[in-house]
Amino acid sequence: MAGAAFMNTVRWHIAEIFRSKFPDAEIHTTNGAATKASRRTQRMAKTHANDAYCMGKFRPRHKAKEMHYKKRRRNDRVLSKFYDAKYIDARTGKKSLRQGIRQ
């Protein structure tokens, strides 16, 4: 199920759960069309951060700078990169280093 379709089906259920748990809080829902219109009125590009800023009626005076974190791999388990792996030939018993392709 696409993200927008999922939110359309689940939004009202989530709002009702919040209203039952927090009866004194003001809870409002919005939709993508209203967010898109608000974003176009303010001449903003379509990004996740801009959509979050344009949702609803509350607008801070200064929009926070968008920060994007990219996942960085910490280890690589590709067997072809074990350059110093030692192998023993079962036929001769000779020990040797792997002569793999270096990338």
KEDOGU-77085 format. One record per residue: residue number from 1; residue in three letters; x, y, z of N, C-alpha, C, CB in turn. Coordinates in nm, 3 decimals, decimal comma, always signed. Atoms other than C-alpha are relative to their C-alpha. Glycine has a CB too. Layout:
<recs>
REC resi resn     n_X     n_Y     n_Z    ca_X    ca_Y    ca_Z     c_X     c_Y     c_Z    cb_X    cb_Y    cb_Z
REC  NUM  ALA       X       Y       Z       X       Y       Z       X       Y       Z       X       Y       Z
...
</recs>
This chain:
<recs>
REC resi resn     n_X     n_Y     n_Z    ca_X    ca_Y    ca_Z     c_X     c_Y     c_Z    cb_X    cb_Y    cb_Z
REC    1  MET  +0,085  -0,118  +0,000  +0,000  +0,000  +0,000  +0,090  +0,124  +0,000  -0,097  +0,000  +0,124
REC    2  ALA  -0,079  -0,123  +0,009  +0,138  +0,344  -0,093  -0,015  +0,081  +0,128  -0,042  +0,083  -0,121
REC    3  GLY  +0,000  -0,078  -0,122  +0,221  +0,589  +0,185  -0,121  +0,090  +0,015  +0,123  +0,083  +0,006
REC    4  ALA  +0,115  -0,091  -0,007  -0,054  +0,838  +0,098  -0,130  -0,078  +0,025  -0,012  +0,082  -0,130
REC    5  ALA  +0,121  +0,080  -0,019  -0,321  +0,567  +0,076  -0,006  -0,054  +0,143  -0,005  -0,116  -0,101
REC    6  PHE  -0,006  +0,049  -0,137  -0,207  +0,423  +0,408  -0,042  +0,109  +0,098  +0,141  -0,050  +0,033
REC    7  MET  +0,035  -0,110  -0,091  -0,230  +0,762  +0,579  -0,148  +0,037  -0,011  +0,087  +0,124  -0,029
REC    8  ASN  +0,142  -0,031  +0,015  -0,575  +0,823  +0,434  -0,088  -0,099  +0,075  -0,039  +0,000  -0,148
REC    9  THR  +0,083  +0,100  -0,069  -0,706  +0,499  +0,582  +0,023  -0,001  +0,150  +0,028  -0,136  -0,056
REC   10  VAL  -0,035  +0,013  -0,142  -0,532  +0,523  +0,918  -0,013  +0,132  +0,077  +0,142  -0,052  +0,013
REC   11  ARG  -0,002  -0,131  -0,066  -0,542  +0,899  +0,990  -0,110  +0,018  +0,103  -0,011  +0,109  -0,104
REC   12  TRP  +0,113  -0,023  -0,090  -0,888  +0,907  +1,147  +0,009  -0,091  +0,122  -0,133  -0,022  -0,073
REC   13  HIS  -0,015  +0,093  -0,112  -0,818  +0,603  +1,361  +0,105  +0,051  +0,100  +0,039  -0,141  -0,051
REC   14  ILE  -0,105  -0,055  -0,087  -0,496  +0,758  +1,496  -0,052  +0,122  +0,076  +0,126  +0,038  -0,082
REC   15  ALA  +0,054  -0,120  -0,065  -0,676  +1,086  +1,568  -0,096  -0,038  +0,112  -0,070  +0,090  -0,103
REC   16  GLU  +0,095  +0,042  -0,105  -0,950  +0,907  +1,762  +0,072  -0,060  +0,120  -0,098  -0,103  -0,056
REC   17  ILE  -0,079  +0,054  -0,112  -0,693  +0,719  +1,972  +0,058  +0,114  +0,082  +0,113  -0,093  -0,052
REC   18  PHE  -0,056  -0,114  -0,072  -0,522  +1,048  +2,060  -0,108  +0,076  +0,074  +0,072  +0,093  -0,097
REC   19  ARG  +0,109  -0,073  -0,067  -0,853  +1,217  +2,138  -0,049  -0,074  +0,124  -0,116  +0,022  -0,097
REC   20  SER  +0,046  +0,075  -0,117  -0,951  +0,934  +2,375  +0,105  +0,002  +0,112  -0,031  -0,146  -0,039
REC   21  LYS  -0,105  -0,001  -0,102  -0,612  +0,940  +2,552  +0,027  +0,139  +0,055  +0,128  -0,057  -0,057
REC   22  PHE  -0,025  -0,139  -0,040  -0,581  +1,321  +2,566  -0,124  +0,084  -0,029  +0,124  +0,058  -0,073
REC   23  PRO  +0,127  -0,068  +0,031  -0,937  +1,460  +2,588  +0,009  +0,153  +0,006  -0,107  -0,048  +0,096
REC   24  ASP  -0,010  -0,145  -0,013  -0,824  +1,814  +2,681  +0,084  +0,064  -0,111  +0,060  +0,036  +0,134
REC   25  ALA  -0,088  -0,054  +0,104  -0,580  +1,853  +2,389  -0,077  +0,028  -0,128  +0,116  -0,096  -0,029
REC   26  GLU  +0,059  -0,031  +0,130  -0,676  +2,018  +2,061  +0,075  -0,080  -0,105  +0,005  +0,153  -0,032
REC   27  ILE  -0,063  +0,084  +0,101  -0,608  +1,767  +1,785  -0,068  +0,027  -0,134  -0,011  -0,151  +0,038
REC   28  HIS  +0,050  -0,031  +0,134  -0,644  +1,862  +1,419  +0,066  -0,093  -0,100  +0,028  +0,149  -0,037
REC   29  THR  -0,058  +0,080  +0,108  -0,590  +1,656  +1,107  +0,005  +0,086  -0,126  -0,083  -0,132  -0,025
REC   30  THR  -0,012  -0,070  +0,127  -0,486  +1,775  +0,764  +0,018  -0,103  -0,109  +0,119  +0,102  +0,002
REC   31  ASN  -0,021  +0,093  +0,111  -0,445  +1,625  +0,419  +0,105  +0,056  -0,095  -0,132  -0,026  -0,074
REC   32  GLY  -0,106  -0,039  +0,093  -0,195  +1,639  +0,138  -0,036  +0,117  -0,088  +0,037  -0,116  -0,084
REC   33  ALA  +0,041  -0,110  +0,087  -0,399  +1,879  -0,074  +0,019  +0,135  +0,069  -0,147  -0,017  -0,043
REC   34  ALA  -0,017  -0,125  -0,075  -0,399  +2,146  +0,198  +0,148  +0,033  +0,018  -0,069  -0,009  +0,137
REC   35  THR  -0,144  -0,021  -0,016  -0,027  +2,098  +0,258  +0,061  +0,047  -0,131  +0,069  -0,130  +0,047
REC   36  LYS  -0,051  -0,039  +0,130  +0,044  +2,124  -0,115  -0,037  +0,145  -0,033  -0,054  -0,094  -0,109
REC   37  ALA  +0,043  -0,138  +0,027  -0,160  +2,446  -0,146  +0,080  +0,098  +0,085  -0,151  +0,016  +0,029
REC   38  SER  -0,078  -0,087  -0,088  +0,020  +2,596  +0,153  +0,144  +0,011  -0,047  -0,004  -0,052  +0,144
REC   39  ARG  -0,138  +0,000  +0,049  +0,360  +2,497  +0,012  +0,012  +0,085  -0,125  +0,048  -0,143  -0,027
REC   40  ARG  -0,003  -0,081  +0,123  +0,276  +2,654  -0,325  -0,019  +0,148  +0,030  -0,109  -0,047  -0,098
REC   41  THR  +0,021  -0,140  -0,038  +0,150  +2,974  -0,160  +0,130  +0,062  +0,051  -0,109  +0,011  +0,107
REC   42  GLN  -0,127  -0,050  -0,055  +0,484  +3,008  +0,019  +0,118  -0,020  -0,094  +0,028  -0,068  +0,132
REC   43  ARG  -0,101  +0,023  +0,105  +0,676  +2,913  -0,299  +0,117  -0,084  +0,052  +0,052  +0,134  -0,054
REC   44  MET  -0,101  +0,091  -0,052  +0,861  +2,623  -0,139  +0,009  -0,123  -0,089  -0,031  -0,040  +0,145
REC   45  ALA  -0,019  +0,125  +0,075  +1,009  +2,320  -0,311  -0,061  -0,116  +0,077  +0,152  -0,026  -0,026
REC   46  LYS  +0,059  +0,117  -0,066  +0,860  +1,979  -0,239  +0,110  -0,083  +0,064  -0,081  -0,086  -0,101
REC   47  THR  -0,089  +0,084  -0,078  +1,071  +1,824  +0,034  -0,075  -0,045  +0,124  +0,132  +0,076  +0,038
REC   48  HIS  +0,065  +0,051  -0,121  +0,984  +1,627  +0,344  -0,004  +0,109  +0,109  +0,074  -0,124  +0,053
REC   49  ALA  -0,007  -0,105  -0,103  +1,097  +1,914  +0,570  -0,098  +0,113  -0,031  +0,143  +0,055  +0,010
REC   50  ASN  +0,093  -0,107  +0,037  +0,896  +2,175  +0,375  -0,144  -0,044  +0,019  +0,024  +0,043  -0,145
REC   51  ASP  +0,135  +0,051  -0,024  +0,586  +1,955  +0,387  -0,033  +0,002  +0,149  -0,016  -0,142  -0,056
REC   52  ALA  +0,023  -0,003  -0,144  +0,625  +1,922  +0,764  -0,022  +0,143  +0,048  +0,119  -0,064  +0,074
REC   53  TYR  +0,014  -0,141  -0,038  +0,661  +2,302  +0,793  -0,136  +0,055  -0,043  +0,113  +0,084  -0,061
REC   54  CYS  +0,124  -0,054  +0,056  +0,352  +2,369  +0,578  -0,126  -0,067  +0,053  +0,003  -0,013  -0,150
REC   55  MET  +0,118  +0,069  -0,053  +0,121  +2,125  +0,759  -0,071  +0,084  +0,105  +0,039  -0,136  +0,060
REC   56  GLY  +0,077  -0,066  -0,105  -0,157  +2,267  +0,970  +0,002  +0,151  -0,010  +0,051  -0,041  +0,133
REC   57  LYS  +0,012  -0,146  -0,002  -0,197  +2,630  +1,074  +0,113  +0,070  +0,073  -0,130  +0,040  +0,062
REC   58  PHE  -0,109  -0,060  -0,077  +0,099  +2,687  +1,307  +0,124  +0,015  -0,088  +0,032  -0,084  +0,125
REC   59  ARG  -0,123  -0,025  +0,076  +0,399  +2,849  +1,133  +0,097  +0,079  +0,086  -0,031  +0,077  -0,132
REC   60  PRO  -0,102  -0,078  -0,072  +0,710  +2,948  +1,329  +0,054  +0,111  -0,091  +0,116  -0,091  +0,048
REC   61  ARG  -0,053  -0,111  +0,081  +0,864  +3,278  +1,216  +0,123  -0,041  -0,078  +0,032  +0,119  +0,088
REC   62  HIS  -0,126  +0,040  +0,064  +1,199  +3,120  +1,140  -0,001  -0,150  -0,019  +0,123  +0,045  +0,085
REC   63  LYS  -0,004  +0,143  +0,032  +1,213  +2,787  +0,966  +0,139  -0,053  +0,032  -0,038  -0,026  -0,150
REC   64  ALA  -0,129  +0,060  -0,035  +1,486  +2,562  +1,103  +0,069  -0,054  -0,126  -0,020  -0,113  +0,103
REC   65  LYS  -0,077  +0,051  +0,113  +1,764  +2,457  +0,867  -0,019  -0,152  -0,008  +0,151  +0,037  +0,013
REC   66  GLU  +0,020  +0,144  +0,022  +1,704  +2,114  +0,717  +0,134  -0,071  +0,008  -0,068  -0,026  -0,138
REC   67  MET  -0,121  +0,081  -0,012  +1,962  +1,852  +0,812  -0,030  -0,139  -0,053  +0,051  -0,005  +0,147
REC   68  HIS  +0,018  +0,132  +0,059  +2,003  +1,528  +0,621  +0,117  -0,088  +0,042  -0,012  +0,008  -0,155
REC   69  TYR  -0,103  +0,094  -0,042  +2,193  +1,233  +0,763  +0,000  -0,118  -0,095  -0,022  -0,046  +0,146
REC   70  LYS  -0,013  +0,113  +0,090  +2,323  +0,966  +0,532  +0,064  -0,116  +0,075  +0,084  +0,039  -0,125
REC   71  LYS  -0,054  +0,118  -0,066  +2,386  +0,616  +0,654  +0,138  -0,032  -0,057  -0,095  -0,122  -0,016
REC   72  ARG  -0,134  +0,036  +0,042  +2,751  +0,518  +0,645  +0,032  -0,139  +0,053  +0,104  +0,104  +0,050
REC   73  ARG  -0,034  +0,135  -0,042  +2,859  +0,156  +0,653  +0,125  +0,002  +0,085  +0,019  -0,092  -0,121
REC   74  ARG  -0,115  +0,005  -0,090  +3,099  +0,073  +0,932  +0,089  -0,121  -0,026  -0,047  -0,002  +0,143
REC   75  ASN  -0,082  +0,116  +0,031  +3,216  -0,265  +0,812  -0,049  -0,061  -0,131  -0,004  -0,106  +0,115
REC   76  ASP  +0,033  +0,061  +0,127  +3,222  -0,457  +0,490  +0,033  -0,148  +0,009  +0,076  +0,067  -0,117
REC   77  ARG  -0,020  +0,144  -0,018  +3,177  -0,831  +0,497  +0,015  -0,074  -0,133  -0,117  -0,059  +0,077
REC   78  VAL  -0,017  +0,062  +0,130  +3,245  -0,898  +0,129  +0,126  -0,086  +0,005  +0,009  +0,106  -0,113
REC   79  LEU  -0,112  +0,093  -0,011  +3,469  -1,204  +0,112  +0,115  +0,034  -0,092  -0,047  -0,140  -0,028
REC   80  SER  -0,107  -0,031  +0,094  +3,664  -1,077  -0,189  +0,093  +0,109  +0,052  -0,059  +0,043  -0,132
REC   81  LYS  -0,085  -0,106  -0,055  +3,807  -0,797  +0,027  +0,088  -0,048  +0,115  -0,085  +0,115  +0,046
REC   82  PHE  -0,089  +0,053  -0,103  +3,983  -1,027  +0,276  +0,135  -0,028  -0,066  -0,060  -0,129  +0,067
REC   83  TYR  -0,125  +0,011  +0,074  +4,325  -0,961  +0,122  +0,102  -0,087  +0,073  +0,058  +0,138  -0,025
REC   84  ASP  -0,102  +0,071  -0,076  +4,530  -1,114  +0,403  -0,050  -0,134  +0,052  +0,047  +0,085  +0,115
REC   85  ALA  +0,051  +0,129  -0,043  +4,320  -1,430  +0,443  +0,097  -0,110  -0,041  -0,141  -0,026  -0,059
REC   86  LYS  -0,094  +0,109  +0,027  +4,538  -1,739  +0,467  -0,079  -0,126  -0,031  +0,096  -0,023  +0,119
REC   87  TYR  +0,066  +0,121  +0,041  +4,434  -2,055  +0,289  +0,099  -0,116  +0,001  -0,062  +0,017  -0,140
REC   88  ILE  -0,082  +0,120  +0,002  +4,565  -2,408  +0,321  -0,054  -0,091  -0,110  -0,001  -0,073  +0,139
REC   89  ASP  +0,039  +0,090  +0,110  +4,560  -2,622  +0,009  -0,014  -0,141  +0,056  +0,106  +0,005  -0,118
REC   90  ALA  +0,027  +0,133  -0,056  +4,400  -2,953  +0,108  +0,082  -0,108  -0,068  -0,148  -0,032  -0,011
REC   91  ARG  -0,076  +0,102  +0,074  +4,598  -3,140  -0,159  +0,146  -0,005  +0,042  -0,009  +0,027  -0,149
REC   92  THR  -0,144  -0,005  -0,029  +4,948  -3,020  -0,069  +0,031  +0,042  +0,142  +0,067  +0,093  -0,095
REC   93  GLY  -0,025  -0,052  -0,135  +4,907  -2,862  +0,277  +0,073  +0,132  +0,000  +0,078  -0,101  +0,080
REC   94  LYS  -0,073  -0,126  +0,014  +5,074  -2,546  +0,144  -0,088  +0,118  +0,044  +0,047  +0,019  -0,147
REC   95  LYS  +0,071  -0,120  -0,044  +4,973  -2,218  +0,312  +0,027  +0,112  -0,100  +0,043  +0,043  +0,144
REC   96  SER  -0,018  -0,112  +0,093  +4,912  -1,917  +0,086  -0,099  +0,110  +0,034  -0,020  -0,045  -0,146
REC   97  LEU  +0,091  -0,113  -0,015  +4,755  -1,574  +0,087  -0,097  +0,000  -0,116  +0,077  +0,134  +0,006
REC   98  ARG  +0,100  -0,007  +0,105  +4,439  -1,519  -0,110  +0,042  +0,105  -0,103  -0,141  +0,032  +0,058
REC   99  GLN  -0,033  -0,093  +0,108  +4,500  -1,353  -0,446  -0,130  +0,051  -0,061  +0,089  -0,068  -0,107
REC  100  GLY  +0,130  -0,048  +0,046  +4,160  -1,184  -0,473  +0,010  +0,129  -0,077  -0,091  +0,020  +0,117
REC  101  ILE  +0,008  -0,126  +0,075  +4,049  -0,886  -0,678  -0,012  +0,114  +0,099  -0,120  -0,001  -0,100
REC  102  ARG  +0,004  -0,115  -0,091  +4,120  -0,559  -0,499  -0,088  +0,108  -0,061  +0,142  +0,054  +0,029
REC  103  GLN  +0,089  -0,106  +0,050  +3,857  -0,287  -0,527  +0,031  +0,130  +0,068  -0,146  -0,037  +0,023
</recs>
